[in-house]
């Protein structure tokens, strides 16, 4: 009993130290993000920060969808040869949902245990700086590379080798443009069936209509799949 009376309070003290340490660590991490934003604003200007941040957020969402597309292609023994191109293609397919996605991102709040500040807090801090920027150039960043497309394909293959090793030799690398077009067609067909059935469709039992099938009759709700 005497030992328990000593151990239990010490466990409470250790738990409190853990919480305080976690709070401090997360605070430092958020400060580092703010410092990085500050440096970016000094170089490129505060006015462009939100635009760049919005693009990065959309690319992150597109990247998540691109991974789903790669999983679908992998199940057929194929992979796209240019992952950055697939992500950009996915971002373009999400353009109808751009404002909805950005609205959700802007509505996030920074929590005590978050390692990164939320989008709105970062934009607000950078806007308060009013930094004019030191570097002005409207040229595409691709100009920094001799052959950007080749570099993307090389980096994609390096990523695949790091993740799959020898298994990569059993898969077929196909042009990403062809893969993206094929998956876009599948999504469109899925939307047509889903709209015709008024969204009463089980994803595990997909039925794709023939190319010459009629569109859903007028008045039926058209559900979409991004």
FIKE-201694 format. One line per field, with one value per residue: residue number from 1; residue in three letters; x, y, z of N, C-alpha, C in turn. Coordinates in Angstrom, 2 decimals, padded with zeros to 5 digits. Layout:
# residues N
nr = NUM|...
rest = Ala|...
neast = X|...
nnorth = Y|...
nup = Z|...
caeast = X|...
canorth = Y|...
caup = Z|...
ceast = X|...
cnorth = Y|...
cup = Z|...
***
This chain:
# residues 226
nr = 1|2|3|4|5|6|7|8|9|10|11|12|13|14|15|16|17|18|19|20|21|22|23|24|25|26|27|28|29|30|31|32|33|34|35|36|37|38|39|40|41|42|43|44|45|46|47|48|49|50|51|52|53|54|55|56|57|58|59|60|61|62|63|64|65|66|67|68|69|70|71|72|73|74|75|76|77|78|79|80|81|82|83|84|85|86|87|88|89|90|91|92|93|94|95|96|97|98|99|100|101|102|103|104|105|106|107|108|109|110|111|112|113|114|115|116|117|118|119|120|121|122|123|124|125|126|127|128|129|130|131|132|133|134|135|136|137|138|139|140|141|142|143|144|145|146|147|148|149|150|151|152|153|154|155|156|157|158|159|160|161|162|163|164|165|166|167|168|169|170|171|172|173|174|175|176|177|178|179|180|181|182|183|184|185|186|187|188|189|190|191|192|193|194|195|196|197|198|199|200|201|202|203|204|205|206|207|208|209|210|211|212|213|214|215|216|217|218|219|220|221|222|223|224|225|226
rest = Unk|Unk|Unk|Unk|Unk|Unk|Unk|Unk|Unk|Unk|Unk|Unk|Unk|Unk|Unk|Unk|Unk|Unk|Unk|Unk|Unk|Unk|Unk|Unk|Unk|Unk|Unk|Unk|Unk|Unk|Unk|Unk|Unk|Unk|Unk|Unk|Unk|Unk|Unk|Unk|Unk|Unk|Unk|Unk|Unk|Unk|Unk|Unk|Unk|Unk|Unk|Unk|Unk|Unk|Unk|Unk|Unk|Unk|Unk|Unk|Unk|Unk|Unk|Unk|Unk|Unk|Unk|Unk|Unk|Unk|Unk|Unk|Unk|Unk|Unk|Unk|Unk|Unk|Unk|Unk|Unk|Unk|Unk|Unk|Unk|Unk|Unk|Unk|Unk|Unk|Unk|Unk|Unk|Unk|Unk|Unk|Unk|Unk|Unk|Unk|Unk|Unk|Unk|Unk|Unk|Unk|Unk|Unk|Unk|Unk|Unk|Unk|Unk|Unk|Unk|Unk|Unk|Unk|Unk|Unk|Unk|Unk|Unk|Unk|Unk|Unk|Unk|Unk|Unk|Unk|Unk|Unk|Unk|Unk|Unk|Unk|Unk|Unk|Unk|Unk|Unk|Unk|Unk|Unk|Unk|Unk|Unk|Unk|Unk|Unk|Unk|Unk|Unk|Unk|Unk|Unk|Unk|Unk|Unk|Unk|Unk|Unk|Unk|Unk|Unk|Unk|Unk|Unk|Unk|Unk|Unk|Unk|Unk|Unk|Unk|Unk|Unk|Unk|Unk|Unk|Unk|Unk|Unk|Unk|Unk|Unk|Unk|Unk|Unk|Unk|Unk|Unk|Unk|Unk|Unk|Unk|Unk|Unk|Unk|Unk|Unk|Unk|Unk|Unk|Unk|Unk|Unk|Unk|Unk|Unk|Unk|Unk|Unk|Unk|Unk|Unk|Unk|Unk|Unk|Unk|Unk|Unk|Unk|Unk|Unk|Unk
neast = 000.83|001.93|003.85|002.19|000.90|002.90|003.68|001.40|000.81|003.21|002.92|000.90|002.24|004.18|002.48|001.41|003.75|004.24|002.06|002.51|005.00|004.27|002.52|004.29|006.10|004.44|003.76|006.25|006.68|004.61|005.45|007.75|006.61|005.28|007.51|008.68|006.68|006.88|009.42|008.92|007.06|008.64|010.33|008.66|006.45|003.56|001.06|000.81|000.81|-001.53|-002.69|-000.77|-000.83|-003.46|-003.32|-001.45|-002.90|-005.03|-003.60|-002.76|-005.15|-005.76|-003.59|-004.21|-006.42|-005.14|-003.55|-005.51|-006.31|-003.95|-003.89|-006.09|-005.19|-002.98|-004.16|-004.78|-002.38|-000.85|000.82|000.95|003.30|004.12|003.82|003.51|002.17|-000.21|-001.29|-001.72|-003.57|-005.65|-006.21|-007.28|-009.63|-011.00|-011.76|-014.49|-015.21|-013.69|-014.19|-015.73|-013.94|-011.91|-013.41|-013.93|-011.31|-010.60|-012.25|-011.13|-009.73|-007.01|-005.68|-004.68|-002.88|-002.00|000.42|000.83|-000.16|-003.50|-004.91|-006.21|-005.13|-002.44|-002.57|-003.64|-001.63|000.52|-000.59|-000.74|001.88|002.46|004.45|006.39|007.91|010.83|011.50|010.52|008.95|007.32|007.62|007.27|007.90|008.99|011.00|013.31|014.40|016.10|014.80|011.84|009.65|010.86|012.35|010.29|009.22|011.43|011.73|009.31|009.58|011.71|010.48|008.57|010.29|011.48|009.30|008.25|010.26|011.61|009.19|008.22|009.08|007.23|005.10|003.40|004.42|002.55|001.64|000.85|-001.08|-002.81|-003.76|-005.04|-007.06|-008.56|-009.47|-010.94|-013.01|-014.22|-015.15|-017.01|-018.88|-019.71|-020.96|-023.10|-024.62|-025.15|-026.60|-028.83|-029.96|-030.64|-028.71|-028.79|-026.81|-024.55|-021.19|-019.54|-020.58|-020.42|-021.92|-021.33|-022.55|-023.12|-021.37|-023.21|-025.49|-028.41|-028.56|-029.31|-032.79|-034.41|-034.67|-033.95|-031.90|-028.49|-025.96|-022.55|-019.22|-016.15
nnorth = -001.21|001.21|001.51|001.73|004.09|005.86|005.38|005.85|008.72|009.55|008.53|010.15|012.60|012.09|011.71|014.27|015.68|014.55|015.51|018.28|018.39|017.48|019.51|021.67|020.78|020.66|023.34|024.49|023.28|024.43|027.07|026.90|026.40|028.82|030.49|029.55|030.29|033.02|033.52|032.72|034.68|036.99|036.55|036.06|037.69|038.84|038.94|036.84|034.59|033.30|032.35|030.49|028.76|027.80|026.37|024.39|023.05|022.02|020.36|018.48|017.19|016.21|014.49|012.49|011.34|010.50|008.43|006.56|006.05|004.89|002.55|001.26|000.89|-000.71|-003.08|-004.17|-004.81|-002.69|000.54|004.10|006.04|008.52|010.09|012.80|014.00|012.56|013.42|016.14|015.86|014.74|016.85|018.67|017.33|017.67|020.27|021.27|021.11|022.86|025.29|024.28|022.52|024.33|025.93|024.17|023.77|026.37|026.61|025.18|024.81|025.66|023.38|022.67|020.54|020.31|019.91|021.53|024.80|025.91|026.53|029.05|030.55|030.72|032.14|034.55|035.55|035.92|037.80|039.96|040.72|042.11|041.99|043.05|041.45|040.03|038.76|038.60|037.00|035.72|033.41|029.89|027.39|025.15|025.93|025.85|023.40|021.14|019.09|018.69|016.89|014.42|014.19|013.93|011.44|009.82|010.20|009.11|006.39|005.76|006.08|004.01|001.77|001.96|001.44|-001.03|-002.69|-005.59|-006.44|-004.58|-005.20|-006.98|-005.54|-003.38|-000.39|002.29|005.00|007.88|009.71|008.16|006.38|008.15|009.17|006.87|006.22|008.49|008.19|005.91|006.98|008.81|007.10|005.72|007.78|008.29|005.94|005.98|008.35|007.65|005.62|007.06|007.43|005.04|002.80|000.19|000.43|-001.81|-003.43|-002.62|-001.41|-000.81|001.15|000.65|002.41|003.59|004.06|005.72|008.96|009.85|010.35|013.61|015.57|013.71|013.38|014.21|012.59|012.90|011.67|012.42
nup = 000.00|000.74|-001.23|-003.51|-002.91|-003.40|-006.05|-007.71|-007.55|-008.77|-011.34|-012.21|-012.24|-014.22|-016.41|-016.64|-017.27|-019.76|-021.26|-021.13|-022.40|-024.96|-025.77|-025.83|-027.79|-030.07|-030.25|-030.87|-033.35|-034.86|-034.79|-036.33|-038.82|-039.24|-039.38|-041.73|-043.55|-043.27|-044.38|-047.00|-047.75|-047.61|-049.75|-052.04|-051.71|-049.91|-051.13|-052.94|-051.45|-050.43|-052.78|-053.63|-051.44|-051.57|-053.97|-053.26|-051.29|-052.79|-054.50|-052.67|-052.00|-054.55|-054.83|-052.99|-054.27|-056.58|-055.63|-055.11|-057.73|-058.69|-057.18|-058.27|-060.89|-060.37|-059.59|-062.00|-063.01|-063.93|-064.03|-063.86|-065.71|-064.91|-062.13|-061.05|-063.24|-063.22|-060.80|-061.35|-063.40|-061.96|-060.27|-062.08|-062.73|-060.40|-060.42|-060.57|-057.93|-056.57|-055.05|-052.99|-051.73|-050.96|-049.26|-047.17|-046.27|-045.45|-043.31|-041.25|-037.93|-035.77|-033.53|-030.10|-030.05|-032.62|-035.14|-037.27|-038.22|-039.02|-042.31|-042.56|-040.43|-041.17|-043.59|-042.67|-040.94|-042.72|-044.45|-042.74|-042.61|-044.94|-046.89|-049.64|-051.30|-052.90|-055.20|-058.50|-061.05|-063.78|-065.16|-065.88|-063.42|-064.48|-066.10|-064.68|-064.94|-067.11|-068.57|-067.64|-067.75|-068.27|-065.95|-064.06|-064.79|-064.29|-061.51|-060.68|-061.34|-059.66|-057.20|-057.34|-057.45|-054.94|-053.30|-054.17|-055.09|-056.58|-057.50|-059.21|-061.75|-062.67|-063.40|-065.73|-067.11|-068.11|-070.35|-068.53|-069.37|-070.94|-069.01|-067.22|-068.89|-069.37|-066.78|-066.23|-068.06|-066.99|-064.57|-065.52|-066.75|-064.51|-063.09|-064.80|-064.62|-061.90|-061.69|-063.26|-061.74|-059.59|-057.58|-056.22|-055.96|-055.59|-054.73|-054.80|-056.70|-059.53|-062.50|-065.79|-068.38|-071.93|-074.57|-076.27|-074.81|-073.51|-071.97|-068.52|-067.85|-068.10|-065.13|-063.26|-060.44|-060.65|-059.46|-058.54|-058.94|-057.77
caeast = 000.00|002.82|004.46|001.14|000.64|003.99|003.74|000.26|001.05|004.30|002.36|000.18|003.23|004.76|001.47|001.35|004.96|004.05|001.13|003.19|006.02|003.60|002.03|005.45|006.63|003.52|003.88|007.50|006.48|003.79|006.29|008.62|005.80|005.08|008.79|008.83|005.75|007.45|010.50|008.30|006.45|009.71|010.89|007.69|005.41|002.40|-000.14|000.75|000.90|-002.80|-002.86|000.12|-001.33|-004.66|-002.88|-000.83|-003.96|-005.75|-002.71|-002.76|-006.38|-005.59|-002.63|-004.93|-007.21|-004.21|-003.16|-006.61|-006.22|-002.82|-004.30|-006.98|-004.34|-002.12|-004.95|-004.79|-001.01|-000.29|001.07|001.26|004.74|004.41|002.93|003.12|001.17|-001.46|-001.81|-002.23|-004.80|-006.69|-006.57|-008.17|-010.93|-011.65|-012.02|-015.86|-015.36|-012.63|-014.66|-016.18|-012.74|-011.26|-014.27|-013.68|-009.96|-010.62|-013.03|-010.41|-009.20|-005.76|-005.84|-003.51|-001.95|-001.71|001.82|000.80|-001.29|-004.50|-004.74|-006.66|-004.17|-001.21|-002.85|-003.84|-000.33|001.31|-001.22|-000.41|003.25|002.46|005.77|006.29|008.62|012.11|011.68|009.37|009.16|006.10|007.95|006.94|009.00|009.60|012.19|014.47|014.88|016.40|013.71|011.02|008.82|011.73|012.68|009.12|009.13|012.54|011.40|008.21|010.12|012.52|009.52|008.02|011.32|011.65|008.13|007.90|011.44|011.59|007.82|007.97|009.36|006.05|004.04|003.60|004.30|001.80|001.59|-000.10|-002.19|-003.76|-004.36|-005.95|-008.23|-009.35|-010.13|-011.93|-014.15|-014.89|-015.89|-018.17|-019.85|-020.25|-021.88|-024.30|-025.41|-025.58|-027.67|-030.01|-030.54|-030.87|-027.67|-028.99|-025.86|-023.53|-019.85|-018.91|-021.19|-020.57|-022.40|-020.99|-023.38|-022.43|-021.11|-024.34|-026.69|-028.98|-028.31|-030.42|-033.90|-034.44|-035.31|-033.33|-030.73|-027.23|-024.91|-021.23|-018.12|-014.98
canorth = 000.00|002.37|001.66|002.21|005.49|006.66|005.18|006.45|010.16|009.74|008.30|011.37|013.63|011.74|011.98|015.73|016.08|014.12|016.44|019.57|018.22|017.39|020.85|022.49|020.30|021.08|024.79|024.76|022.87|025.46|028.26|026.65|026.59|030.27|031.06|029.20|031.15|034.37|033.56|032.68|035.98|037.95|036.29|036.12|038.68|038.36|038.86|035.58|033.47|032.57|031.63|029.32|027.85|027.15|025.39|023.28|022.29|021.28|019.30|017.42|016.43|015.48|013.42|011.39|010.69|009.84|007.16|005.64|005.66|003.97|001.26|000.63|000.45|-001.79|-004.31|-004.70|-005.06|-001.53|001.76|005.25|006.30|009.90|010.37|014.22|014.27|011.99|014.31|017.34|015.45|014.57|018.19|019.24|016.67|018.16|021.71|021.66|021.09|023.71|026.19|023.45|022.04|025.47|026.35|023.25|024.03|027.64|026.48|024.44|025.55|025.12|022.81|022.75|019.45|020.28|020.23|022.56|025.73|025.76|027.36|030.43|031.23|030.99|033.22|035.79|036.03|036.40|039.03|041.03|041.16|043.08|041.96|043.26|040.39|040.38|038.03|038.73|036.31|035.03|032.21|028.62|026.78|024.11|026.48|025.56|022.05|020.93|018.28|018.47|015.69|013.25|014.13|013.41|010.00|009.17|010.22|008.17|005.03|005.61|005.87|002.66|000.79|002.02|000.88|-002.40|-003.50|-006.46|-006.63|-003.61|-005.83|-007.75|-004.60|-002.66|001.05|002.81|006.47|008.40|010.36|007.12|005.88|009.17|009.23|005.66|006.32|009.55|007.61|005.03|007.81|009.37|006.03|005.45|008.87|008.14|004.87|006.44|009.31|006.96|004.86|008.03|007.21|003.77|001.92|-000.33|000.55|-003.11|-004.14|-001.57|-001.76|000.26|001.06|000.72|003.78|004.15|004.12|007.05|009.64|009.80|011.23|014.92|015.64|012.80|014.00|013.71|012.51|012.91|011.00|013.22
caup = 000.00|000.79|-002.56|-004.43|-002.59|-003.97|-007.50|-008.40|-007.79|-009.72|-012.67|-012.57|-012.56|-015.51|-017.44|-016.81|-018.00|-021.14|-021.90|-021.28|-023.43|-026.26|-026.08|-026.18|-029.06|-031.13|-030.38|-031.59|-034.74|-035.51|-034.95|-037.47|-040.02|-039.39|-039.83|-043.15|-044.28|-043.23|-045.36|-048.33|-048.02|-047.86|-051.07|-053.13|-051.45|-049.18|-051.95|-053.67|-050.52|-050.36|-054.04|-053.61|-050.40|-052.11|-054.96|-052.55|-050.63|-053.83|-054.96|-051.65|-052.21|-055.81|-054.59|-052.34|-055.31|-057.50|-055.02|-055.36|-059.14|-058.83|-056.62|-059.25|-062.01|-059.87|-059.56|-063.37|-063.41|-064.62|-063.25|-064.69|-065.74|-064.48|-061.01|-061.01|-064.27|-062.76|-059.76|-062.03|-064.09|-060.93|-059.81|-063.09|-062.62|-059.19|-060.55|-060.20|-056.47|-056.04|-054.00|-051.86|-051.03|-050.31|-048.15|-046.06|-045.75|-044.75|-042.07|-040.22|-036.79|-035.21|-032.20|-029.21|-030.34|-034.05|-035.46|-038.31|-038.09|-040.08|-043.51|-042.32|-039.55|-041.93|-044.54|-041.92|-040.45|-043.85|-044.94|-041.80|-042.87|-046.04|-047.53|-051.09|-052.02|-053.52|-056.46|-059.40|-062.31|-064.16|-065.94|-065.26|-062.66|-065.30|-066.75|-063.84|-065.25|-068.52|-069.12|-066.45|-067.92|-068.10|-064.53|-063.36|-065.06|-063.57|-060.08|-060.47|-061.35|-058.44|-056.11|-057.48|-057.07|-053.50|-052.63|-054.58|-055.37|-057.76|-057.97|-060.27|-063.04|-063.07|-063.78|-066.98|-067.01|-069.25|-070.33|-067.55|-070.08|-071.32|-067.79|-066.70|-069.77|-069.13|-065.48|-066.35|-068.74|-066.03|-063.62|-066.21|-066.88|-063.17|-062.77|-065.61|-064.02|-060.58|-061.92|-063.77|-060.63|-058.51|-056.58|-055.53|-056.64|-054.68|-055.36|-054.94|-057.83|-060.54|-063.84|-066.71|-069.58|-073.20|-075.00|-076.99|-073.96|-073.36|-070.70|-067.58|-068.25|-067.43|-063.83|-062.30|-059.81|-061.19|-058.44|-059.17|-058.24|-058.16
ceast = 000.86|003.45|003.45|000.85|001.71|003.95|002.62|000.42|002.17|003.83|001.60|001.13|003.84|003.77|001.37|002.56|004.85|003.16|001.80|004.25|005.41|003.09|003.18|006.01|005.75|003.59|005.14|007.35|005.65|004.59|007.23|007.87|005.56|006.35|009.03|007.91|006.29|008.54|009.93|007.71|007.52|010.28|009.89|006.58|004.20|001.19|-000.28|000.69|-000.39|-003.03|-002.02|-000.39|-002.57|-004.28|-002.27|-001.88|-004.74|-004.90|-002.65|-004.00|-006.28|-004.62|-003.29|-005.77|-006.31|-003.74|-004.25|-006.59|-005.08|-003.16|-005.19|-006.17|-003.47|-002.87|-005.06|-003.38|-000.35|-000.04|001.34|002.73|005.12|003.43|002.56|002.06|-000.19|-002.11|-002.41|-003.53|-005.95|-007.15|-007.52|-009.55|-011.71|-012.02|-013.46|-016.08|-014.35|-013.11|-015.14|-014.99|-012.06|-012.09|-014.07|-012.32|-009.94|-011.38|-012.33|-009.89|-007.93|-006.00|-004.56|-002.46|-001.66|-000.25|001.92|-000.37|-002.26|-004.27|-005.08|-005.68|-002.90|-001.43|-002.98|-002.52|000.52|000.74|-000.86|001.01|003.29|003.77|005.63|006.96|009.88|012.26|010.41|009.70|007.91|006.35|007.56|008.15|009.66|010.89|013.45|015.10|015.09|015.29|012.81|010.21|009.65|012.11|011.53|008.99|010.23|012.24|010.28|008.71|010.98|011.61|008.95|009.04|011.52|010.51|007.93|009.10|011.30|010.19|007.49|008.19|008.15|004.91|004.40|003.41|003.64|001.81|000.50|-001.30|-003.24|-004.50|-005.38|-007.21|-009.15|-010.13|-011.18|-013.18|-014.93|-015.71|-017.14|-019.27|-020.51|-021.27|-023.19|-025.21|-025.98|-026.71|-028.95|-030.74|-030.80|-030.00|-027.83|-028.13|-024.79|-022.17|-019.19|-019.46|-021.48|-021.04|-022.12|-021.82|-022.52|-022.30|-022.32|-025.61|-027.16|-028.60|-029.52|-031.52|-033.86|-035.17|-034.72|-032.06|-029.46|-026.18|-023.58|-020.23|-016.83|-013.83
cnorth = 001.26|002.62|002.22|003.67|006.41|006.60|005.91|007.96|010.41|009.50|009.53|012.49|013.37|012.01|013.47|016.24|015.71|015.10|017.78|019.49|018.17|018.76|021.75|022.10|020.76|022.59|025.16|024.41|023.91|026.73|028.09|026.83|028.08|030.94|030.77|030.06|032.58|034.52|033.55|034.03|037.03|037.79|036.57|037.14|038.07|038.12|037.54|034.37|032.65|031.77|030.36|028.29|027.11|026.06|024.17|022.41|021.45|020.13|018.15|016.55|015.59|014.31|012.22|010.62|009.94|008.51|006.12|005.15|004.67|002.59|000.51|000.11|-000.73|-003.13|-004.95|-004.93|-003.91|-000.41|002.89|005.60|007.69|010.29|011.85|014.57|013.73|012.87|015.57|017.02|015.30|015.92|018.87|018.61|017.14|019.64|022.10|021.75|022.01|024.57|025.42|022.96|023.18|025.98|025.47|023.52|025.33|027.58|025.71|025.37|024.87|024.64|022.88|021.71|019.30|020.67|021.31|023.50|025.55|026.77|028.82|031.20|031.60|032.15|034.55|036.37|036.60|037.70|040.21|041.55|042.25|043.14|042.13|042.17|040.91|039.79|038.11|038.05|035.50|033.75|030.95|028.06|025.65|024.60|026.23|024.22|021.90|020.16|017.86|017.17|014.43|013.08|013.55|011.90|009.24|009.11|009.24|006.74|004.77|005.37|004.47|001.61|000.78|001.37|-000.60|-003.28|-004.30|-006.67|-005.69|-004.24|-006.63|-006.85|-003.89|-001.18|001.58|004.33|006.97|009.05|009.34|006.59|006.86|009.27|008.03|005.76|007.42|009.02|006.69|005.84|008.40|008.32|005.71|006.52|008.75|007.07|005.32|007.45|008.64|006.21|005.73|007.70|005.91|002.71|001.49|-000.27|-000.79|-003.92|-003.14|-002.16|-000.59|000.11|001.09|002.17|004.42|004.24|005.56|007.64|009.50|010.75|012.54|014.83|014.71|013.44|013.35|013.73|012.39|012.21|011.68|012.38
cup = 000.00|-000.57|-003.55|-004.19|-003.17|-005.50|-008.22|-008.59|-008.79|-011.15|-013.14|-012.96|-013.94|-016.65|-017.71|-017.57|-019.48|-021.89|-022.15|-022.37|-024.83|-026.70|-026.53|-027.53|-030.23|-031.35|-031.17|-033.06|-035.49|-035.74|-036.14|-038.79|-040.29|-039.90|-041.31|-044.02|-044.37|-044.29|-046.78|-048.71|-048.32|-049.26|-052.19|-052.92|-050.78|-050.07|-052.68|-052.74|-050.51|-051.64|-054.06|-052.59|-050.87|-053.11|-054.29|-051.86|-051.63|-054.37|-053.95|-051.79|-053.48|-055.66|-053.93|-053.37|-056.29|-056.93|-055.20|-056.80|-059.36|-058.28|-057.60|-060.43|-061.60|-059.88|-060.94|-063.90|-064.14|-063.61|-064.23|-064.60|-065.24|-063.39|-060.90|-062.05|-063.87|-061.69|-060.37|-062.75|-063.11|-060.40|-060.79|-063.02|-061.40|-059.28|-060.24|-058.69|-055.79|-054.86|-052.77|-051.04|-050.28|-049.13|-046.93|-045.43|-044.95|-043.44|-040.97|-039.12|-036.27|-033.79|-031.39|-029.58|-031.83|-034.28|-036.53|-038.07|-039.24|-041.20|-043.22|-041.45|-040.31|-042.89|-043.82|-041.43|-041.59|-044.40|-044.05|-042.02|-043.94|-046.77|-049.04|-051.90|-052.69|-054.91|-057.28|-060.72|-062.62|-064.96|-065.17|-064.53|-063.43|-065.95|-065.94|-064.17|-066.75|-069.21|-067.96|-066.57|-067.73|-066.62|-063.72|-063.57|-064.31|-062.07|-059.77|-060.42|-060.12|-057.24|-056.16|-057.03|-055.56|-052.74|-052.92|-054.88|-056.65|-058.30|-059.12|-061.65|-063.55|-063.56|-065.07|-066.74|-068.28|-069.20|-069.39|-068.23|-070.47|-070.10|-067.23|-067.56|-069.55|-067.83|-065.48|-067.04|-067.80|-065.03|-064.26|-066.38|-065.55|-062.79|-063.55|-065.03|-062.68|-060.71|-062.39|-062.67|-059.41|-057.31|-055.82|-056.20|-055.65|-055.34|-055.60|-056.11|-058.93|-061.86|-064.75|-067.99|-070.83|-073.64|-075.66|-076.14|-073.83|-072.02|-069.79|-068.02|-067.50|-066.09|-062.81|-061.75|-060.33|-060.07|-059.14|-058.29|-058.67|-058.64
***
